[in-house]
């Protein structure tokens, strides 16, 4: 008996979806994580409390989503690791002021 699930397997659509789900486990997502660093209107370098998978991070300043590689970039802070754990904001316009909310969503290893 052919149903929608079997049909997806037969035409090769479901397998790539299952592979993505296996490789990028949604249980490894972290949401609304506060970044570590001084919010003084000048500092633009902040660390995450976790190592994150590059290109999975979304940064929010006071609820406004910033654009990766335009407004900020991810990198690693050194210390003998190559895991990403640092965010650098590229524009002084987005340097957080005292009291601003700077949070990130990202996937961890």
Secondary structure, DSSP 4 states (H G I P E B T S, - for coil): ---HHHHHHHTTHHHHHHHHHHHS-GGGEEEEEEPBS--SSS--EEEEEEEE-TT--EEEETTEEPPBTTTEEEE---TT--SEEEEEES-GGGPPPTT--EEEEEEB-
